[in-house]
């Protein structure tokens, strides 16, 4: 990283509320077996799966800015959104509690998956308040009932993907540039990651341009058009540029010009396994000892495996950005009684024995 690039990261953290939560820089690991299978010059994994000491994943970097803003505003707690098994809501609840903030998660149903029960047990331990809402009117009514009034609660959007939250991945790209400058890895020609609410991809897009990296970002779309859209991702990128105006020079070219938003790996929908994702999960486990899941990271790995098999990587340095938490569950998780849960939570649990 050049002195100028380092200064950008420092300027961002001085200008905006920021609280150190992540264990960074996260490592970059080389995997010769993946490179051989994919026909690449080299393949690397950026280990954001261990971005937090207790809980990793890509949300931690966003929460460093969002929760700091909530604290600066004197809020009692935070309100955020996602599916019943949302890793984003879990990450928010865990780190909010560490900072003395309460957390309310407004949830929607999702297809039953094996990890939902573990997620709900974490929420019981953390004291997260989960509410279900099927419409904006129901969400508004829930917020109106929160203790202390609506102004006491800081709103964090789906996936933490606001312009402020996306700063986490601007800084992540600058961190990668420093690792490149130190000789820890080559500048990646392609970076693969999943794309849900798009904040990580949008932040990386700005950050790699700011750092002068040649990287192109391949973002595997993992959500349906009812949840978010490319139009919203482009709007977020524009708002991020506005937020950083006068602090960092804007990237050349249009919004998301360096990002490929790939829709063909979604499969049958959000949180539904696809054959390609399941194959890629097993492949990453056997070749790299890397554990993924089929809602987000497995579909990004499916894009990686597909492109490698089709000869895209010849002579290229490729990076897989692991956004999935690989830390073990918190200790002391309470048991879960299905019959005590509201209907929407019960419906998202796999059928019992």
N, C-alpha and C positions, 0 to 999 in steps of 0.2 A: 504494500500500500504506500502510495506517495504521501508526503507530508500534507499535501492539499486534501487528499481523500480522507486522511485521518482527521483533519480539521473539520470536514463536513460532519462526520459522526459526532464529534464533540460539540459542534454548533447546534446540531439537532437536539442533543440531550440538554444543552443549556437553555435552548429557546422554549422547549416544551416540558411539561411535567413528566418526570421519569423516575422510576423506582427499580433498582436492580433486583430482579427475581430469577433470571436465568443463569445457568452455570455455563458461561461462554468464555472464550470461543468454543463452539462444539467441534469435535475432531472431524478431519477428512480422512477417510480410510480407503486405501487402494485395494482393488479386488481383481487379481490377475485372472481368476477363473471366469469371472463375468466378462472381462475383456476378450478372452479367448472364445467364449460362446457367442459373443455379439459381434466379433470382428472389428473391435475398436482398438485404437492405439492404447488407450487406458480407460478404465472405468473406476469411478470414485463414489463413495457414499458420504454425504454430509449428514452428520449424526445429530440432527435435531430431535431424534427420538430420546436422547438423554439431555435435553436442554434444561431440565430442572432436576434438582437433587432428588426430590420425592416424586415428581411427575413431569415427564417430558412432553414432546410434541411441539407443533408449530404455534400453538396459542400463547405460550409463555412470553414470547417476544412482544406480541401485541399487547398483552396485559401489563407489561412494564410501563407503557404509556397510558393505557386506559384507566387502570386502577390508581395510578399516581394522579391523574386528573380528577378522579372521584374524591380522593383524599384532599387535594388542594381546594376543591369546591366545598369541603366540609359535609359531604354526603354521609348518610347513615349506612347506606348499602347500595348495591347495584342490582339492576334488573337486566336480564338477557334472555335470549331466545334460542330455540333449537328443537330437535327431535327428542323423544324420551331418553334415548341412550346417548345423547350428544356429548362428545368429548369436550366440546367447547364449554358447555355449561358446567361440566365437572371441573375443568381447569379453572374457570372463573371462580367457582365456589371455593375451591381449595386455596387459591392464592388470595382471594378476598378475605377469607377467614384468617390467613396469616397476617394480614394487614389490619385486622380488626373491623372489617366491613361485613355486613350481612349480604346474603345472595338470594335473590328470587329468580327462578327459572320458569319462564312461560313456555310450555311444551306443546308439541303436536304429536300425534301418533306416528309410528314408523313400523315397518315390517319387523316381526320378532327376530331378534338376533341373539346369539349366545352371550354377548357381552353386556346386554341390557341389565340383567340381574346384578352383575358386579357393579355396574355404574350406579344403580339405585341403592345398593348397600353402601357405597361411598357417600352418597347424598345423605343417607340416614346418619352416618358417622359425623358428617360435616354440618348437619343441621340445615341443609338447603331447603328452602321452601319452593316446592314445585306446584305450579298451577297450570291447568290446561285451558287453552283458548282456541276457538275455531274461527274467530273473525276479529277484525280490528276493534269492533264495538266491545267484544268480550275482553280483549286485552286492555282497552281503556278502563273498563269497569274494574278489572283486577287492580290496575295501578291506582285507581281512585280510592281503593280500600286499604292501601298499604299504610302502616303506622307512620305518623309524622308528615303525611301528605306527599304528593307527587314530587315536589321539589327536593325532598330528602333522599331521593333515589336516583342514582346515575344510570342512564340507559346505555347499555352496550349492545350494538346491533348484532345480528346473526353472524357468527364466526368471528366477532371482533373486527369486522371488516369496515371500518370507517377510515377516513383519511388519517386520523391520529393513530389508529391501530396499525395501519399499513406502514407507519414509520418503523415498526419493529423489523420489517423485512427490507426496508431501505438500509437500515443498519446491519442487517444480516448479510446483505450483498457486500457492504463495505468491509465486514469482517472476513468474508471469503477473499476479497481482494488483498487484504493483509496477509492471509495465509498463502496466496499465490506469490506475493512479493517476497515472502520469507522462504520460498522454495518448498513449501509443504505439499503443494500439488500444482499441476499446470492450470492455466486458465481454461475452464471448460468451454468447449465449443457449444455443447448442448447441456441444459439442465432440465431434468424431468421431475415433476411433482404433481400431486393431485390439485384440482381446483374446484372448490365448493362456493364459498362466498366471495372468493377471488382476491382477498386482501393480501395473501402471501405472494401470489403471482404479480399483482400490481406493484407491491413494494419492491420485489426483486427486479422488475422491469426498470423502475426508476433507478434503483441502486446500482445495477450492473452498468448502466449507461453513465451514471455519475462517476463510477470508479474506472471507466474506460475499459471494462472487460469486453471481450468479443462475444460473449455468451448469448445464445438464443434460448428462450425458455419454452419448453414443451409442457403445457398444462393440460392434464387429462380431466375433462369435465366429469364430475361425479354426481351432479344434481339435475333435477328436472327443471324445465322452464317455468314451472309453477313456483319454484323456490327462489330462483334468481335467473339472471340472463346475461348475455354478452353485453347488451346495452348498459346494464347496471355496472358491469366491470369497466367499460369504457368511461362511464360517468365518474366512477370512483378514481380512475387514473387521472382524469382531468381535475378533480377536486384535490387530489394529492399534490399535483403540480401547483395549484393555487396556494395550498397550505405552505409549501416550501418556497414560494416566490420571495426573492430577496435573501434567502438563506443559502440555497444551493442553485446552481444554474440548471435550467430545465433540460431534459434530454432532447437531443435532436430528433426530428421526425414526429409522427403522430402518436397518439396514445396507444399503448400496447403494440407498437410496431415490431418489437422484438419477441412478442409472445404468440405462440401457436396454441389456440384454444381447440383442443381435439375432443370431439363429441362421440366418436365411434366406440369408446371404451366404457360408456355408461351402462351398457347392457339393458336390462329390463327396468331399471330405475334406481333411485337412491336407496342405499342400504340393502340392495338385492345383489346376491353374488352372481357373477358371470363366469362362464367357463374359462374365458381368457384370464380373468383375475385370479381364479383359483389355481390355474396352471402356473401363473407368474409367482404367486405366493409360495408354492412348493419349490419352484425353481430358485427363488431368492434364498429360501431356507437351506436348500441343499448345496448351493454354490457359494453362498456368502454368509451363512449362519444368521441371516437377518429375518426377523419375525415381522410380518405385515398382517393387515386385515383386509377384508374385501369391500368395505364401504368407501375408503379413500385410497390408502397407499397401495393396495393391491391392484387397483385400476391404473394407477400411474405406472406401476411395474409392468402391467400388461402392455402399455404403450411402449415402454422401453424394450421389452422383449420382442414385440412386433416389429419395431423399427430396426432393431439389430438383425433380426432374421431376414429382413428385406434389404440388407446391405447398406443402410444409411450411414453407418459409423466408420466406414473404412478411413483410416488415417486421422480419426477424430478423438479428442479427449471428452469423455461423457461423464456427467455427474447425476446421480440419483439423490434427490434431497428427501431424506426420510423424515416425514412429518408425524409419524405415529409414535405415541408414547410406548417405550419399552421398559419403563421402570416397573417393578413389582407392585402389586396392590398395597395400599396402606395397611398397616397392622391393626387388628382389633375391629375388623368389619363386623357389624351386627348381622344377625340372621334376618331374612326377609320373609314375611308372611304374605303370600299372594292375596289372601282374602281381606287383608287390611288395606290394600291399595285401592285408589280410585280406579274406575273402569278403564280409563285411557292408559294407565300404567299397566294394568293387568293384560290388556290387549297387545301390548308391545313385548311381553315376555314370551319366550318359547313355551310350548305346551309342556306341562309337568308330566312326571312318570305316571 
